[in-house]
Amino acid sequence: MKLLRVKQIEDNNGTTLISEGIDANYYDIINYSVFALIKLDDIKQI
């Protein structure tokens, strides 16, 4: 969903009506990725 939203923002040359902007969406994607890596590491240690 985030990638679709980023694509929509990029298609509109970065203009949005309500969204936080493209940077916030990229940070969310990075945060979700880091969280997933941490969870995977927890599973491997068990």
Backbone as a chain_set.jsonl record, in Angstrom:
{"seq": "MKLLRVKQIEDNNGTTLISEGIDANYYDIINYSVFALIKLDDIKQI", "coords": {"N": [[0.82, -1.192, 0.0], [1.92, 1.228, 0.8], [3.898, 1.565, -1.155], [2.329, 1.891, -3.432], [1.09, 4.299, -2.8], [3.325, 6.024, -2.728], [4.043, 5.907, -5.418], [1.798, 7.152, -6.548], [2.099, 9.748, -5.502], [4.529, 10.459, -6.66], [3.758, 10.41, -9.352], [2.166, 12.636, -9.392], [3.964, 14.664, -9.284], [4.914, 15.144, -6.702], [3.007, 16.626, -5.362], [0.431, 16.801, -2.959], [-2.787, 16.494, -1.405], [-3.668, 15.814, 1.175], [-1.835, 14.047, 2.28], [1.158, 13.166, 4.187], [3.375, 13.484, 2.73], [6.033, 12.499, 0.471], [8.449, 11.821, 1.689], [7.76, 10.997, 4.298], [6.385, 8.657, 3.729], [8.417, 7.058, 2.633], [10.059, 6.84, 4.923], [8.316, 5.396, 6.571], [8.224, 2.949, 5.17], [10.885, 2.131, 5.468], [10.998, 1.903, 8.267], [9.119, -0.181, 8.696], [10.484, -2.229, 7.414], [12.841, -2.509, 8.944], [11.691, -3.253, 11.371], [10.597, -5.738, 10.615], [12.975, -7.15, 10.082], [14.066, -7.248, 12.655], [12.128, -8.8, 13.959], [12.42, -11.19, 12.5], [14.995, -11.875, 13.258], [14.572, -12.388, 15.964], [13.002, -14.692, 15.778], [14.816, -16.501, 14.666], [16.571, -16.84, 16.796], [15.214, -18.307, 18.608]], "CA": [[0.0, 0.0, 0.0], [2.801, 2.399, 0.845], [4.549, 1.737, -2.454], [1.328, 2.447, -4.337], [0.919, 5.716, -2.443], [4.53, 6.721, -3.18], [3.93, 6.031, -6.876], [0.799, 8.174, -6.828], [2.682, 11.05, -5.189], [5.524, 10.747, -7.69], [3.033, 10.704, -10.585], [1.627, 13.996, -9.252], [5.117, 15.548, -9.081], [5.12, 15.42, -5.285], [1.935, 17.408, -4.755], [-0.606, 16.028, -2.286], [-3.791, 17.311, -0.724], [-3.784, 15.481, 2.595], [-0.758, 13.162, 2.709], [2.319, 13.73, 4.872], [4.428, 13.695, 1.744], [6.75, 11.312, 0.007], [9.485, 11.46, 2.671], [7.145, 10.246, 5.396], [6.071, 7.321, 3.232], [9.682, 6.315, 2.557], [10.463, 6.519, 6.29], [7.451, 4.309, 7.036], [8.676, 1.712, 4.538], [12.145, 1.761, 6.125], [10.678, 1.456, 9.628], [8.5, -1.507, 8.608], [11.532, -3.181, 7.022], [13.702, -2.728, 10.111], [10.895, -4.02, 12.328], [10.527, -7.107, 10.121], [14.283, -7.767, 10.294], [14.2, -7.521, 14.088], [11.27, -9.941, 14.26], [13.045, -12.375, 11.923], [16.141, -12.218, 14.095], [14.017, -12.988, 17.167], [12.544, -16.04, 15.444], [15.99, -17.336, 14.47], [17.227, -17.09, 18.078], [14.392, -19.228, 19.433]], "C": [[0.866, 1.258, 0.0], [3.477, 2.643, -0.492], [3.585, 2.316, -3.479], [1.132, 3.934, -4.067], [2.119, 6.535, -2.902], [4.47, 6.927, -4.686], [2.921, 7.1, -7.256], [1.356, 9.574, -6.586], [3.699, 11.428, -6.25], [4.86, 11.075, -9.027], [2.462, 12.118, -10.585], [2.727, 15.014, -8.972], [5.268, 16.007, -7.634], [4.032, 16.24, -4.624], [0.881, 16.476, -4.171], [-1.594, 16.982, -1.642], [-3.781, 17.074, 0.781], [-2.572, 14.728, 3.124], [0.37, 13.916, 3.403], [3.447, 14.037, 3.9], [5.193, 12.427, 1.469], [7.808, 10.869, 1.017], [8.914, 10.612, 3.8], [6.816, 8.819, 4.961], [7.328, 6.478, 3.105], [10.17, 5.932, 3.952], [9.614, 5.394, 6.867], [7.9, 2.97, 6.465], [9.962, 1.219, 5.197], [11.873, 1.238, 7.529], [10.049, 0.071, 9.628], [9.549, -2.562, 8.277], [12.439, -3.515, 8.196], [12.959, -3.561, 11.146], [10.815, -5.487, 11.908], [11.852, -7.835, 10.321], [14.504, -8.117, 11.765], [13.365, -8.74, 14.464], [11.849, -11.241, 13.696], [14.233, -12.832, 12.754], [15.666, -12.872, 15.396], [13.596, -14.434, 16.922], [13.741, -16.979, 15.288], [16.661, -17.701, 15.787], [16.459, -18.082, 18.937], [14.676, -20.651, 19.099]], "O": [[0.581, 2.225, -0.707], [3.617, 3.788, -0.922], [3.978, 3.141, -4.304], [1.021, 4.732, -4.998], [1.943, 7.639, -3.417], [4.807, 8.003, -5.18], [3.157, 7.874, -8.184], [1.112, 10.485, -7.377], [3.74, 12.574, -6.696], [5.351, 11.933, -9.761], [2.293, 12.727, -11.641], [2.451, 16.107, -8.477], [5.702, 17.129, -7.376], [4.124, 16.526, -3.43], [0.487, 15.492, -4.797], [-1.271, 18.138, -1.368], [-3.875, 18.016, 1.567], [-2.309, 14.775, 4.326], [0.526, 15.126, 3.239], [4.373, 14.778, 4.232], [5.023, 11.413, 2.147], [8.04, 9.672, 1.184], [9.522, 9.622, 4.207], [6.955, 7.882, 5.746], [7.307, 5.293, 3.438], [10.648, 4.815, 4.149], [10.131, 4.53, 7.575], [7.952, 1.972, 7.183], [10.111, 0.024, 5.456], [12.457, 0.234, 7.939], [10.398, -0.767, 10.46], [9.502, -3.672, 8.809], [12.768, -4.681, 8.415], [13.534, -4.476, 11.734], [10.948, -6.38, 12.745], [11.86, -9.009, 10.69], [15.066, -9.166, 12.078], [13.829, -9.612, 15.198], [11.775, -12.283, 14.347], [14.452, -14.03, 12.933], [16.296, -13.814, 15.876], [13.814, -15.3, 17.77], [13.687, -18.127, 15.729], [17.264, -18.77, 15.89], [17.006, -18.633, 19.892], [14.083, -21.554, 19.688]]}, "num_chains": 1, "name": "protein.A"}
